[in-house]
C-alpha cells in the first residue's frame, strides 16, 4: 500500500519559531499569547517524526496544534520537518507529557487530544512511564473542554487492553462507539486512510493489527 507523500515544501520558517520555550516558573501558559490568536488548541502527546502535526495543521489553519515529544532526536527532526511548510499554527515542546499537562496547562484549555502509537513500556518496572495511566487521565480530564475527543491508536495488543481498561474505569471519560468517520479528520480524509503517522504507515505495511479508540471528556 502506497502512502500519500507529505505536503510539498513551501516557504520555510526558522525552526526556533515553532519551539516552545518554557519559563522557569511552573505556571499555566497563556495559549492565546503562545500562538498569537484565540483559536482552539489541540494537543498531540508523542509527535514522533511530526507527520500528524504537519498534516493536521496544514488542513486546519483555523485551529492551533501543540505537540509534545520527549525523545530529543524525534523532536528536532519534527521541528525541521514542520518548519519547511511555513505553518504558523504549530508549537512543539521537548517535554515529559505528564508534568506538562499538570504544570503548564490551564483547566479546560484544550479542544482535543491525539495519542498515536505511544510507547508501551512493556517491562513492569517501566509501567509508571506509560501515557495510559490514571494520573495522566486525571490531568487530561482537567485540561480538556467538556465534549472534547481523545483519539488513540496502538499496535501493541496488551497495551491496548490496558488503555481500554484505564479509560473505562475513569469517571471523566466515556467511550465513543467506533465510527470510521470519526477518524476522517477534516481536510485529512485521504491521509487518514493511509496513515497519519510514520509508525502507522510502517505497521500497516508489516500487517500489524492496529487498535483504535475514541474517548470523550464528559
C-alpha positions in Angstrom: 0.0 0.0 0.0 1.5 3.3 -1.0 1.1 6.2 1.4 0.5 9.7 0.2 3.6 11.8 0.4 4.0 14.7 2.8 2.6 18.1 1.7 5.0 20.0 -0.6 7.7 22.2 0.9 6.7 25.9 1.0 8.5 29.0 2.2 10.5 27.8 5.2 10.3 29.2 8.7 13.0 29.4 11.3 12.5 26.1 13.4 13.1 28.1 16.6 9.8 30.0 15.9 8.0 26.7 16.4 9.9 25.7 19.6 8.0 26.3 22.8 10.5 27.6 25.4 9.0 27.2 28.8 9.5 29.8 31.6 11.2 28.5 34.7 8.1 29.1 36.8 5.8 26.1 36.5 2.6 28.0 35.8 -0.2 27.6 33.2 0.7 29.0 29.8 -1.5 31.6 28.1 -2.1 29.7 24.9 -3.5 32.8 23.2 -0.2 34.5 23.8 1.8 31.4 22.7 0.0 31.2 19.3 -0.8 34.9 18.9 -4.5 34.2 18.5 -7.5 32.8 20.3 -8.2 29.7 18.1 -9.0 26.4 19.6 -5.9 24.3 20.6 -5.5 20.6 20.0 -2.6 18.6 21.6 -0.6 15.6 20.4 1.2 13.6 23.0 4.3 12.0 21.4 4.6 13.5 18.0 7.3 11.1 16.7 8.5 12.5 13.4 5.8 15.1 13.2 3.7 13.7 10.3 0.3 14.2 12.0 1.3 17.6 13.2 2.1 18.9 9.8 -0.9 17.3 8.1 -3.4 18.4 10.7 -2.1 22.0 11.0 -2.0 22.3 7.2 -5.5 21.0 6.8 -7.0 23.1 9.6 -5.3 26.6 9.7 -8.2 27.8 11.9 -7.0 25.6 14.8 -3.8 25.6 16.7 -1.7 22.4 17.3 0.6 21.8 20.3 2.9 18.8 20.1 4.8 17.2 22.9 7.8 14.9 22.4 10.3 13.6 25.0 12.8 12.0 22.6 15.2 14.7 21.5 16.1 13.2 18.1 12.4 13.0 17.1 11.7 16.4 18.5 14.5 18.1 16.5 13.5 16.1 13.3 9.9 17.3 13.7 10.9 20.9 14.2 12.9 20.8 10.9 10.2 18.9 9.0 7.4 21.2 10.0 9.3 24.4 9.6 9.7 23.6 5.9 5.9 24.1 5.5 5.8 27.6 7.0 3.0 26.7 9.4 2.1 29.4 11.9 -0.4 27.3 13.9 2.1 24.8 15.4 4.2 24.9 18.5 6.4 22.0 19.7 7.7 21.3 23.2 10.5 19.0 24.2 9.0 17.8 27.5 7.7 14.9 29.5 3.9 14.8 28.9 2.5 14.3 32.4 4.4 17.2 34.0 3.5 19.4 31.1 -0.2 18.6 31.5 0.0 19.1 35.2 2.1 22.3 35.4 1.7 24.1 32.1 -1.9 24.0 31.0 -4.9 25.7 32.5 -8.2 23.9 33.1 -10.4 23.3 30.0 -7.9 24.9 27.7 -7.7 22.2 25.0 -10.2 21.2 22.4 -8.9 17.7 21.5 -6.1 15.2 22.3 -4.3 12.8 19.9 -2.1 9.9 21.2 -0.8 7.8 18.3 1.3 4.7 19.0 2.5 5.5 22.5 5.5 3.6 23.8 4.0 0.5 25.6 6.9 0.3 28.1 6.3 -3.4 28.3 8.6 -4.1 31.3 6.7 -3.9 34.5 9.2 -1.6 36.2 8.6 0.9 33.4 4.8 1.0 33.5 5.0 4.2 35.5 6.2 5.9 32.3 3.1 5.0 30.3 0.8 7.6 29.0 -2.1 5.3 29.6 -2.3 5.5 33.4 -4.8 7.0 35.8 -2.8 10.1 36.8 -2.4 11.2 33.2 -6.1 10.8 32.6 -6.8 12.9 35.7 -4.8 15.7 34.0 -6.4 15.2 30.6 -9.8 15.5 32.2 -8.8 18.7 33.8 -7.3 20.4 30.7 -9.8 19.2 28.1 -13.0 21.1 27.5 -16.2 19.1 28.1 -17.1 17.1 25.0 -13.5 17.0 23.6 -12.3 13.8 22.0 -9.2 11.8 22.7 -8.1 9.7 19.7 -5.7 6.9 20.5 -4.1 4.2 18.3 -1.8 1.4 19.3 -0.2 -1.6 17.6 0.5 -3.3 20.9 -2.3 -5.7 21.9 -1.5 -5.9 25.6 -1.1 -2.2 26.0 -4.3 -1.6 24.0 -6.2 -3.6 26.7 -4.6 -1.5 29.4 -5.6 1.7 27.7 -9.2 0.4 27.3 -9.4 -0.5 31.0 -7.9 2.7 32.3 -10.2 4.9 30.3 -13.2 2.7 31.0 -12.5 3.0 34.8 -12.1 6.7 34.7 -15.2 8.8 35.5 -14.1 11.7 33.4 -14.4 9.9 30.0 -16.9 7.9 28.1 -16.3 5.6 25.2 -17.4 6.7 21.7 -18.8 3.9 19.6 -16.2 3.3 16.9 -17.0 5.0 13.7 -14.6 5.3 10.8 -15.9 8.7 10.1 -14.6 9.9 13.5 -11.1 9.3 12.1 -11.7 11.3 8.9 -10.2 14.4 10.4 -11.4 17.4 8.4 -9.2 18.1 5.5 -7.2 14.9 6.1 -9.5 12.2 4.7 -7.1 10.9 2.1 -4.2 10.8 4.6 -6.1 9.0 7.4 -6.9 6.1 5.1 -3.1 5.5 4.6 -1.7 6.6 8.0 -1.4 9.8 9.9 2.0 8.9 11.4 5.1 7.3 10.1 4.7 4.5 12.6 1.2 3.7 11.3 2.4 3.6 7.7 5.2 1.2 8.7 2.9 -1.0 10.8 0.3 -1.3 8.1 2.9 -2.4 5.7 4.0 -5.0 8.1 0.4 -6.2 8.6 0.3 -5.5 12.3 -3.2 -5.2 13.8 -4.0 -1.7 15.0 -6.4 -0.9 17.7 -8.2 2.5 17.7 -10.1 4.2 20.5 -12.1 7.4 20.8 -12.9 8.7 24.3 -14.9 11.8 25.1 -14.3 14.0 28.0 -17.7 14.2 29.9 
